[in-house]
Amino acid sequence: MQYLVSVIDDTAGLATRDEEAAIDAFNDRLTAEGYWVFAGGLAGPSSATVIDNRGDEAIFTDGPFLESKEYLAGFWIIEAADLDVALELAAAGSKACNRKVEVRPFQ
């Protein structure tokens, strides 16, 4: 089953060199152990554009869809046998990036 591990940040700064090295090592582990599907970091919320095309015309709004102190800073998509394995990996990812993470299974 695939899981989305979302990295939650509440700082304006980027990852430190030590954090980047730990993230690279974690990514290498995911790859070596067969859990890796895809991962990426995201630009800050101020770079977001929300699009609502539910009406007659698309509406484009600059900024995030939700104003919040915390935001989605990046993610991993992993393949794990079950939720317990996904949670164990997410805990290691949280330690590596030094940020909170959220785990959600794909439907």
N, CA and C atoms as an extended XYZ file, in Angstrom:
321
Properties=species:S:1:pos:R:3:atomname:S:1:resname:S:1:resid:I:1 pbc="F F F"
N         0.834       -1.167        0.000 N   MET     1
C         0.000        0.000        0.000 CA  MET     1
C         0.893        1.249        0.000 C   MET     1
N         0.427        2.292       -0.636 N   GLN     2
C         1.197        3.534       -0.677 CA  GLN     2
C         0.675        4.516        0.365 C   GLN     2
N         1.608        5.281        0.915 N   TYR     3
C         1.304        6.273        1.934 CA  TYR     3
C         1.953        7.598        1.565 C   TYR     3
N         1.251        8.670        1.900 N   LEU     4
C         1.795       10.011        1.768 CA  LEU     4
C         2.299       10.436        3.136 C   LEU     4
N         3.573       10.777        3.213 N   VAL     5
C         4.162       11.307        4.440 CA  VAL     5
C         4.417       12.784        4.178 C   VAL     5
N         3.584       13.637        4.769 N   SER     6
C         3.675       15.086        4.560 CA  SER     6
C         4.559       15.709        5.623 C   SER     6
N         5.460       16.554        5.202 N   VAL     7
C         6.344       17.275        6.126 CA  VAL     7
C         5.684       18.597        6.478 C   VAL     7
N         5.487       18.825        7.763 N   ILE     8
C         4.815       20.025        8.253 CA  ILE     8
C         5.855       20.955        8.854 C   ILE     8
N         5.893       22.173        8.368 N   ASP     9
C         6.890       23.142        8.835 CA  ASP     9
C         6.190       24.364        9.399 C   ASP     9
N         6.848       25.017       10.322 N   ASP    10
C         6.321       26.263       10.872 CA  ASP    10
C         7.421       27.309       11.001 C   ASP    10
N         8.471       27.117       10.207 N   THR    11
C         9.578       28.070       10.218 CA  THR    11
C         9.726       28.680        8.830 C   THR    11
N        10.389       29.797        8.775 N   ALA    12
C        10.616       30.447        7.483 CA  ALA    12
C        11.911       29.973        6.836 C   ALA    12
N        12.738       29.277        7.614 N   GLY    13
C        14.037       28.879        7.102 CA  GLY    13
C        14.017       27.561        6.368 C   GLY    13
N        15.020       27.352        5.552 N   LEU    14
C        15.184       26.094        4.846 CA  LEU    14
C        15.888       25.101        5.761 C   LEU    14
N        15.974       23.875        5.326 N   ALA    15
C        16.683       22.860        6.082 CA  ALA    15
C        18.152       23.252        6.235 C   ALA    15
N        18.714       22.920        7.393 N   THR    16
C        20.137       23.165        7.620 CA  THR    16
C        20.949       22.122        6.846 C   THR    16
N        22.233       22.309        6.784 N   ARG    17
C        23.091       21.320        6.105 CA  ARG    17
C        23.000       19.962        6.785 C   ARG    17
N        22.964       19.967        8.128 N   ASP    18
C        22.834       18.703        8.853 CA  ASP    18
C        21.503       18.026        8.541 C   ASP    18
N        20.426       18.813        8.481 N   GLU    19
C        19.117       18.257        8.139 CA  GLU    19
C        19.110       17.718        6.719 C   GLU    19
N        19.700       18.456        5.788 N   GLU    20
C        19.774       17.993        4.399 CA  GLU    20
C        20.531       16.671        4.306 C   GLU    20
N        21.628       16.548        5.044 N   ALA    21
C        22.406       15.307        5.037 CA  ALA    21
C        21.593       14.156        5.622 C   ALA    21
N        20.855       14.428        6.697 N   ALA    22
C        20.024       13.388        7.314 CA  ALA    22
C        18.886       12.979        6.381 C   ALA    22
N        18.303       13.944        5.687 N   ILE    23
C        17.237       13.645        4.722 CA  ILE    23
C        17.786       12.800        3.579 C   ILE    23
N        18.953       13.153        3.068 N   ASP    24
C        19.578       12.361        1.990 CA  ASP    24
C        19.831       10.923        2.455 C   ASP    24
N        20.315       10.764        3.681 N   ALA    25
C        20.562        9.416        4.211 CA  ALA    25
C        19.249        8.652        4.362 C   ALA    25
N        18.199        9.320        4.817 N   PHE    26
C        16.882        8.677        4.937 CA  PHE    26
C        16.358        8.276        3.562 C   PHE    26
N        16.506        9.161        2.578 N   ASN    27
C        16.082        8.835        1.211 CA  ASN    27
C        16.844        7.618        0.678 C   ASN    27
N        18.131        7.561        0.963 N   ASP    28
C        18.938        6.416        0.548 CA  ASP    28
C        18.432        5.130        1.204 C   ASP    28
N        18.056        5.219        2.482 N   ARG    29
C        17.514        4.051        3.187 CA  ARG    29
C        16.203        3.596        2.539 C   ARG    29
N        15.305        4.564        2.267 N   LEU    30
C        14.031        4.215        1.634 CA  LEU    30
C        14.262        3.496        0.309 C   LEU    30
N        15.216        3.998       -0.461 N   THR    31
C        15.526        3.395       -1.760 CA  THR    31
C        16.114        1.997       -1.583 C   THR    31
N        17.094        1.867       -0.714 N   ALA    32
C        17.780        0.592       -0.509 CA  ALA    32
C        16.836       -0.490        0.013 C   ALA    32
N        15.863       -0.100        0.839 N   GLU    33
C        14.957       -1.072        1.451 CA  GLU    33
C        13.661       -1.266        0.659 C   GLU    33
N        13.546       -0.591       -0.499 N   GLY    34
C        12.407       -0.806       -1.378 CA  GLY    34
C        11.135       -0.056       -1.025 C   GLY    34
N        11.227        0.971       -0.190 N   TYR    35
C        10.051        1.754        0.203 CA  TYR    35
C         9.842        2.992       -0.665 C   TYR    35
N        10.889        3.429       -1.338 N   TRP    36
C        10.872        4.682       -2.094 CA  TRP    36
C         9.915        4.616       -3.279 C   TRP    36
N         9.052        5.629       -3.397 N   VAL    37
C         8.249        5.827       -4.602 CA  VAL    37
C         8.604        7.180       -5.208 C   VAL    37
N         8.479        8.232       -4.390 N   PHE    38
C         8.748        9.593       -4.874 CA  PHE    38
C         8.810       10.518       -3.671 C   PHE    38
N         9.522       11.621       -3.799 N   ALA    39
C         9.586       12.624       -2.731 CA  ALA    39
C         9.896       13.976       -3.337 C   ALA    39
N         9.592       15.024       -2.605 N   GLY    40
C         9.919       16.361       -3.074 CA  GLY    40
C         9.712       17.407       -2.004 C   GLY    40
N        10.443       18.472       -2.131 N   GLY    41
C        10.251       19.640       -1.284 CA  GLY    41
C         9.419       20.661       -2.047 C   GLY    41
N         8.693       21.467       -1.314 N   LEU    42
C         7.816       22.456       -1.936 CA  LEU    42
C         8.265       23.871       -1.607 C   LEU    42
N         8.010       24.785       -2.524 N   ALA    43
C         8.266       26.202       -2.268 CA  ALA    43
C         7.309       26.679       -1.175 C   ALA    43
N         7.593       27.816       -0.600 N   GLY    44
C         6.780       28.357        0.484 CA  GLY    44
C         5.348       28.664        0.074 C   GLY    44
N         4.464       28.781        1.051 N   PRO    45
C         3.049       29.016        0.776 CA  PRO    45
C         2.773       30.287       -0.026 C   PRO    45
N         3.625       31.283        0.097 N   SER    46
C         3.387       32.527       -0.638 CA  SER    46
C         3.475       32.331       -2.149 C   SER    46
N         4.074       31.223       -2.593 N   SER    47
C         4.193       30.955       -4.027 CA  SER    47
C         2.974       30.208       -4.586 C   SER    47
N         2.030       29.859       -3.728 N   ALA    48
C         0.870       29.060       -4.149 CA  ALA    48
C        -0.162       29.898       -4.899 C   ALA    48
N        -0.913       29.229       -5.751 N   THR    49
C        -2.080       29.804       -6.410 CA  THR    49
C        -3.222       28.812       -6.247 C   THR    49
N        -4.359       29.293       -5.763 N   VAL    50
C        -5.551       28.466       -5.619 CA  VAL    50
C        -6.457       28.731       -6.817 C   VAL    50
N        -6.961       27.662       -7.422 N   ILE    51
C        -7.836       27.775       -8.590 CA  ILE    51
C        -9.176       27.134       -8.250 C   ILE    51
N       -10.243       27.885       -8.439 N   ASP    52
C       -11.595       27.374       -8.205 CA  ASP    52
C       -12.374       27.486       -9.507 C   ASP    52
N       -12.581       26.359      -10.162 N   ASN    53
C       -13.287       26.339      -11.436 CA  ASN    53
C       -14.612       25.588      -11.303 C   ASN    53
N       -15.269       25.751      -10.157 N   ARG    54
C       -16.544       25.079       -9.940 CA  ARG    54
C       -17.711       25.856      -10.529 C   ARG    54
N       -17.520       27.102      -10.856 N   GLY    55
C       -18.597       27.931      -11.396 CA  GLY    55
C       -18.473       28.103      -12.891 C   GLY    55
N       -18.961       29.247      -13.365 N   ASP    56
C       -18.945       29.541      -14.796 CA  ASP    56
C       -17.556       29.914      -15.301 C   ASP    56
N       -16.714       30.406      -14.407 N   GLU    57
C       -15.395       30.894      -14.800 CA  GLU    57
C       -14.384       30.557      -13.715 C   GLU    57
N       -13.183       30.196      -14.116 N   ALA    58
C       -12.136       29.880      -13.149 CA  ALA    58
C       -11.714       31.138      -12.393 C   ALA    58
N       -11.544       30.990      -11.081 N   ILE    59
C       -11.068       32.084      -10.234 CA  ILE    59
C        -9.687       31.692       -9.716 C   ILE    59
N        -8.717       32.564       -9.928 N   PHE    60
C        -7.344       32.342       -9.494 CA  PHE    60
C        -7.044       33.284       -8.331 C   PHE    60
N        -6.563       32.722       -7.226 N   THR    61
C        -6.254       33.518       -6.043 CA  THR    61
C        -4.812       33.239       -5.630 C   THR    61
N        -4.015       34.290       -5.468 N   ASP    62
C        -2.639       34.124       -5.006 CA  ASP    62
C        -2.628       33.738       -3.536 C   ASP    62
N        -1.661       32.884       -3.187 N   GLY    63
C        -1.492       32.489       -1.804 CA  GLY    63
C        -2.100       31.129       -1.509 C   GLY    63
N        -1.846       30.625       -0.311 N   PRO    64
C        -2.319       29.285        0.054 CA  PRO    64
C        -3.832       29.240        0.227 C   PRO    64
N        -4.405       28.034        0.123 N   PHE    65
C        -5.852       27.889        0.282 CA  PHE    65
C        -6.271       28.070        1.727 C   PHE    65
N        -5.325       27.949        2.651 N   LEU    66
C        -5.617       28.080        4.069 CA  LEU    66
C        -4.512       28.897        4.723 C   LEU    66
N        -4.870       29.956        5.397 N   GLU    67
C        -3.884       30.748        6.138 CA  GLU    67
C        -3.579       30.019        7.436 C   GLU    67
N        -2.322       29.683        7.641 N   SER    68
C        -1.937       28.927        8.816 CA  SER    68
C        -0.477       29.176        9.132 C   SER    68
N        -0.135       29.018       10.388 N   LYS    69
C         1.253       29.142       10.808 CA  LYS    69
C         2.070       27.950       10.299 C   LYS    69
N         1.434       26.784       10.195 N   GLU    70
C         2.094       25.590        9.682 CA  GLU    70
C         1.701       25.377        8.221 C   GLU    70
N         2.593       24.759        7.478 N   TYR    71
C         2.315       24.530        6.065 CA  TYR    71
C         3.017       23.270        5.593 C   TYR    71
N         2.590       22.768        4.446 N   LEU    72
C         3.186       21.596        3.832 CA  LEU    72
C         4.489       22.011        3.151 C   LEU    72
N         5.610       21.499        3.663 N   ALA    73
C         6.918       21.890        3.155 CA  ALA    73
C         7.509       20.871        2.185 C   ALA    73
N         7.017       19.653        2.243 N   GLY    74
C         7.531       18.605        1.383 CA  GLY    74
C         6.791       17.313        1.655 C   GLY    74
N         7.218       16.248        0.999 N   PHE    75
C         6.505       14.980        1.166 CA  PHE    75
C         7.352       13.823        0.683 C   PHE    75
N         7.002       12.657        1.169 N   TRP    76
C         7.475       11.389        0.637 CA  TRP    76
C         6.250       10.570        0.266 C   TRP    76
N         6.322        9.836       -0.800 N   ILE    77
C         5.351        8.793       -1.096 CA  ILE    77
C         6.121        7.492       -0.947 C   ILE    77
N         5.625        6.655       -0.043 N   ILE    78
C         6.318        5.403        0.246 CA  ILE    78
C         5.394        4.219       -0.027 C   ILE    78
N         5.993        3.083       -0.265 N   GLU    79
C         5.288        1.810       -0.417 CA  GLU    79
C         5.638        0.984        0.806 C   GLU    79
N         4.622        0.648        1.613 N   ALA    80
C         4.852       -0.122        2.836 CA  ALA    80
C         3.793       -1.212        2.958 C   ALA    80
N         4.149       -2.296        3.618 N   ALA    81
C         3.243       -3.437        3.753 CA  ALA    81
C         1.988       -3.091        4.543 C   ALA    81
N         2.135       -2.212        5.538 N   ASP    82
C         0.979       -1.852        6.363 CA  ASP    82
C         1.258       -0.534        7.084 C   ASP    82
N         0.255       -0.075        7.824 N   LEU    83
C         0.358        1.211        8.515 CA  LEU    83
C         1.479        1.212        9.552 C   LEU    83
N         1.685        0.107       10.244 N   ASP    84
C         2.745        0.056       11.253 CA  ASP    84
C         4.109        0.340       10.639 C   ASP    84
N         4.379       -0.251        9.491 N   VAL    85
C         5.652       -0.003        8.801 CA  VAL    85
C         5.723        1.450        8.347 C   VAL    85
N         4.624        1.966        7.797 N   ALA    86
C         4.594        3.362        7.343 CA  ALA    86
C         4.850        4.317        8.504 C   ALA    86
N         4.265        4.035        9.659 N   LEU    87
C         4.465        4.903       10.826 CA  LEU    87
C         5.909        4.846       11.322 C   LEU    87
N         6.511        3.674       11.294 N   GLU    88
C         7.918        3.541       11.692 CA  GLU    88
C         8.818        4.350       10.759 C   GLU    88
N         8.555        4.244        9.465 N   LEU    89
C         9.342        5.007        8.490 CA  LEU    89
C         9.098        6.504        8.645 C   LEU    89
N         7.856        6.896        8.880 N   ALA    90
C         7.533        8.314        9.053 CA  ALA    90
C         8.232        8.881       10.281 C   ALA    90
N         8.315        8.102       11.337 N   ALA    91
C         9.027        8.561       12.537 CA  ALA    91
C        10.501        8.810       12.219 C   ALA    91
N        11.088        7.931       11.422 N   ALA    92
C        12.486        8.131       11.007 CA  ALA    92
C        12.608        9.354       10.102 C   ALA    92
N        11.625        9.575        9.233 N   GLY    93
C        11.639       10.758        8.378 CA  GLY    93
C        11.507       12.039        9.176 C   GLY    93
N        10.653       12.019       10.192 N   SER    94
C        10.494       13.183       11.071 CA  SER    94
C        11.804       13.516       11.771 C   SER    94
N        12.486       12.489       12.230 N   LYS    95
C        13.784       12.684       12.898 CA  LYS    95
C        14.796       13.263       11.904 C   LYS    95
N        14.795       12.728       10.685 N   ALA    96
C        15.769       13.168        9.674 CA  ALA    96
C        15.576       14.627        9.296 C   ALA    96
N        14.328       15.036        9.066 N   CYS    97
C        14.101       16.411        8.608 CA  CYS    97
C        13.870       17.383        9.762 C   CYS    97
N        13.762       16.841       10.993 N   ASN    98
C        13.600       17.670       12.183 CA  ASN    98
C        12.310       18.491       12.139 C   ASN    98
N        11.252       17.859       11.636 N   ARG    99
C         9.948       18.503       11.534 CA  ARG    99
C         8.863       17.466       11.791 C   ARG    99
N         7.656       17.939       12.081 N   LYS   100
C         6.530       17.028       12.230 CA  LYS   100
C         6.155       16.490       10.855 C   LYS   100
N         5.579       15.283       10.850 N   VAL   101
C         5.072       14.710        9.622 CA  VAL   101
C         3.663       14.154        9.873 C   VAL   101
N         2.906       14.025        8.798 N   GLU   102
C         1.593       13.409        8.839 CA  GLU   102
C         1.590       12.249        7.860 C   GLU   102
N         0.991       11.124        8.253 N   VAL   103
C         0.919        9.946        7.395 CA  VAL   103
C        -0.522        9.701        7.004 C   VAL   103
N        -0.752        9.508        5.693 N   ARG   104
C        -2.094        9.180        5.187 CA  ARG   104
C        -1.978        8.163        4.082 C   ARG   104
N        -2.810        7.109        4.146 N   PRO   105
C        -2.791        6.121        3.069 CA  PRO   105
C        -3.504        6.650        1.840 C   PRO   105
N        -3.065        6.193        0.677 N   PHE   106
C        -3.798        6.465       -0.551 CA  PHE   106
C        -5.025        5.564       -0.579 C   PHE   106
N        -6.100        6.023       -1.180 N   GLN   107
C        -7.300        5.203       -1.284 CA  GLN   107
C        -7.167        4.211       -2.401 C   GLN   107
